[in-house]
Amino acid sequence: MYKFLMVIEKSKTGYSAYSPDLPGCVASGKTEKDVEKLMYEAIEIHIQGLLEDGISIPEPTSTSVYAIISKSAGQTA
């Protein structure tokens, strides 16, 4: 079982997504839910393509952490 990080970003026209561990594996959609579904499909297709080409599936190395910063950060008194 593999666990790939999926990065979803808001764009001017909807949402886009990519996986840092799978270069070239991207998706876009109108809603966050749409792009997440499409990205799952893109990852599956990407991995199938790697296997068909005799390329090993890369080990996932990316993780995520949220940096929560207060709105007053960086303000001086």
Secondary structure, DSSP 4 states (H G I P E B T S, - for coil): ------EEEE-SSSEEEE-TTSTT-EEEESSHHHHHHHHHHHHHHHHHHHHHTTPPPPPP----------TTTT---
